[in-house]
Amino acid sequence: QVATRELKVSRQFFGEQTAEAPVVIKEDYTLAAVFSALGLVLCTGLPFFGFGLGALILLLGILFFVQAGRVRFVFDNEAFELRTKKDDEDLEKPGENIVVGGENRWKYSSFVNYEFFPKGLVEKGLPPVLVYFKETQTPSSEWSTGPGAAANSEEAIAKGAKPGMVHFFPCICDAQQIKAEFERRGCQKIS
């Protein structure tokens, strides 16, 4: 359990302020273990082509192990954010978003969709590979960055997508817990 002393959130009830501790989503090493095992099998079982592909998948598995131990997803009264472990007890802000800049913190009211890929795994109690969310807090000039171009195309909008900035991250956290928090915080989801 990670203590989050510096992340106390104020809440006001009938003029009296109380502090509510934010929810820190528990890390999950399943994706890292699956990628690492698959990478090892490919490296040892298939010479030449399997080795190259296996090495790449193994490296991703190692990266997922490191990131699952280091990155935390936090829900407070106002927003969802990424934090990194400073030491055994404290979390710190990781710096600016590497793709579009700005803080790695998004208000719940800015969410226009979230999903898990492959779809349907979370509902079956299985961990997905990716977590996706789309928000409108990032300046609209950045929304076409990366996969945002396809996700915000006229065709996607005509099919029911809502415009916004697209974010993906590997599911290195408890998918059931993060889904429950998205729902609890009223984050919008397209059916």
Secondary structure, 3 states (H helix, E strand, C coil): CCCCHHHCEEEEECCEEEEECCEECCECCHHHHHHHHHHHHHHHHCCCHHHHHHHHHHHHHHHHHHHHHHEEEEECCCEEEEEEECCCCCEECCCCCCCCCCCCEEEHHHEEEEEEECCCCHHHCCCCCEEEEEECCCCHHHCCCCCHHHHCCHHHHHCCCCCCEEEEEECCECHHHHHHHHHHCCCCCCC
